[in-house]
Amino acid sequence: MSDYPTLKKMGIKSVESVNKYTLRHQGDTDVLKIYYKRPKGSLLSRSKKFTFMRGRTSLPLEVRNSKAFEQMDRISPQLVMALDELKQLEATRKEVVPQDPKEKFLTDLDHLEKVMTAKMDEIRRQIKEME
C-alpha cells in the first residue's frame, strides 16, 4: 500500500481490488471514477467517484477572452499523481498476470450472455405488464 500514497489519501483502502478507471472533463472539473472487482453479493460499492477542480493561472484581461485562455486550465496535481499511481498499478498487473486471449474472449462472451439474458427477461416482464 505504501506504493500508492495518493490513492490511500483519497480513501482507496483496497488497491488490489481496483479493476479499472475512467476520467472525463466536465465543465471546470475533472471526474475520476474508479471501479472495483467485488465478489457476487458484496455490499461494498462497485465504484467511487472523485471530482477535481481545475485551477487557472492569472492572466491579463485581454488574454482571458481568447481561445488560448481556455487551454490554460491546469489539471489538479493530486489527480496527476493519482493517475500515475493507477497506471503503475495497471502495469504491475499486466506483468504479473498476462491474460490468455482465448480466456478473455470466453469471459467476455459469458458476460455478454448474462447481460442479454437479463435484458430479454426485463423486456418480457414489461410486455406481460402491458397485457
Order of alpha helices (4+ residues) and beta strands (2+ residues): alpha-beta-beta-beta-alpha-alpha-alpha-alpha
